[in-house]
Amino acid sequence: MLLKHAVVIGGGIAGLLHARVLADHAEQVTVIDRDQMPEQPEARAGVPQGAHIHYLMVRGLQLLDEWFPGLHDEIDQRSGAPRVQIGIQTRYMLYQTWQPSIDTGMHTYVLERPHLEDMVRRRLLTHDNVRLMDRTEAVDLVFEGEAVSGVVTRKRPSGGEPETILADLVVEASGRSSKAMNWLEKASYVRPQTHIIDANLGYATRWYAKPETVNLDWPILYVLTSPPAQTRGGAILEHRGGRWLVTVAGTNGDYPPTDQAGFLDFARSLPDPVIYESIRDAKPLTDIVSFRNTANRWHAYEKLDRVPQRLYITGDAACEVNPVYGQGMTKAALNARVLQQQLAAGLVDNRAFFREIASVNDNFWQAAAGGDLNYPGTTNNQTETPIQRVMRAYLTAVLRGTVRDERVAYAFHRVLNMIDPSTTLMTPGMLMRVLWAQRTS
Ligand SMILES: Cc1cc2nc3c(=O)[nH]c(=O)nc-3n(C[C@H](O)[C@H](O)[C@H](O)COP(=O)(O)OP(=O)(O)OC[C@H]3O[C@@H](n4cnc5c(N)ncnc54)[C@H](O)[C@@H]3O)c2cc1C
């Protein structure tokens, strides 16, 4: 084995997937998480986003099935999660127009985030060399020369004396609340620069019982925000057990309220009444929960001149993208894919890892952070380059094109789901179609 002991901080999606990859290359893998892991799939404090809609991109689903053979079948046949043909059983409105119905040849499933995490965690823990220490919080790193050699932990909620877990590789996957930059700074390393693009988007979400009288043909229905003017959007996802997860979202500080009347009013204000009319008389199953920490944040570890070896910072701890674009779990999976490829090549070099995931994350960043810059109230703590501006304008034109031209919509969905490369949106033929769609829109 290449490694003796690898420690993964964080048992969220990124942590679980990196642990799965490490299980093939380390004698022992330890995942630590500050939460107590629930017996049943349920939202937990460390993953507050678990209460909100989580779209699983097709590429993410493929990678999960590769790492956990049989998971796809379990989701399909035993989880109860509705299977959705993307383009046929999904409905997207943007720029006040419904996208045409198209067969993209792809499918995904409507899964609650805690349910997906539960299935992945259970399968990970069938590996004899993987163990999970929950209620264990990472409070610092152990440094030895120019490398990290372990993690300092504390038990929760009791606290007590800190304990050290030694490791020859540490993956930091503690998500949006990552303390990695503080730990590095405390050990006299320079903090990476953080690029922040914030559209000040807020979610409000509620579970409903699907009314027997309403027959929506689409398990996934989105009325998308459409910049610059339309800052409001919403979605209904039909989950197992005849339940709807309904979200409304507002951009540039136009946050949706969390009281019943305000939530319904917000839904009514969307450019199409379908969400409002569907939930107006539906029975709520939960309170309304909100989420506002949605800024795009890129911590540029790949640009640091000096970074301790053997420390791999990944997932949302390295790069967060506005969740409304539904990308974070697949981004985490593709980060784990980088680690897998490097370890398979015998490469244990975190600088190479940071460089490679930066290139992966850039695809997600262009879509999310770039999209957010189309709203007039979005803040950006760095200057956009002319090339980025051109790319953003083109992506916006593609989006507009998806409601006018089936071929553009087809290509867009396949790129969005990370099945086809983004270059398929830039061929001369596609460019012509996109430009033509602007003329006719
Ligand atoms: C509202 C919302 C909606 C979203 N919708 C989608 C979607 O539709 N599709 C999609 O793909 N993605 C979506 N995302 C993004 C997705 O949730 C994240 O990108 C993804 O969970 C990132 O995984 P992660 O493992 O990096 O972080 P997380 O999943 O957040 O996991 C971090 C883990 O680290 C643990 N932890 C934190 N600090 C410590 C510590 N000091 N010690 C030990 N453990 C610690 C936490 O308990 C947690 O288990 C959404 C996010 C939000 C906020």
The ligand as an ORCA input file, in Angstrom:
! r2SCAN-3c Opt
* xyz 0 1
  C     -28.900     25.074      0.308
  C     -27.975     24.187     -0.464
  C     -28.444     23.453     -1.538
  C     -27.572     22.648     -2.266
  N     -28.032     21.971     -3.360
  C     -27.195     21.164     -4.049
  C     -27.651     20.414     -5.168
  O     -28.798     20.540     -5.592
  N     -26.777     19.564     -5.789
  C     -25.478     19.448     -5.379
  O     -24.725     18.664     -5.964
  N     -25.007     20.178     -4.344
  C     -25.821     21.019     -3.678
  N     -25.351     21.746     -2.627
  C     -23.909     21.708     -2.329
  C     -23.536     20.495     -1.522
  O     -24.336     20.384     -0.371
  C     -22.075     20.653     -1.118
  O     -21.321     21.111     -2.183
  C     -21.504     19.346     -0.688
  O     -22.208     18.855      0.406
  C     -20.045     19.556     -0.302
  O     -19.597     18.464      0.364
  P     -18.475     18.611      1.493
  O     -18.257     17.228      1.947
  O     -17.356     19.423      0.985
  O     -19.149     19.445      2.667
  P     -20.365     19.019      3.571
  O     -21.241     18.081      2.852
  O     -20.950     20.281      4.079
  O     -19.728     18.185      4.760
  C     -18.847     18.727      5.702
  C     -18.752     17.743      6.862
  O     -17.695     18.140      7.717
  C     -18.107     18.024      9.067
  N     -17.263     18.943      9.834
  C     -17.250     20.294      9.759
  N     -16.279     20.789     10.550
  C     -15.673     19.723     11.129
  C     -14.588     19.586     12.041
  N     -13.915     20.654     12.511
  N     -14.235     18.344     12.434
  C     -14.892     17.241     11.974
  N     -15.926     17.322     11.111
  C     -16.297     18.551     10.683
  C     -19.584     18.343      9.040
  O     -20.265     17.795     10.151
  C     -19.996     17.681      7.718
  O     -20.348     16.334      7.919
  C     -26.207     22.563     -1.893
  C     -25.733     23.299     -0.804
  C     -26.594     24.121     -0.123
  C     -26.024     24.956      0.979
*
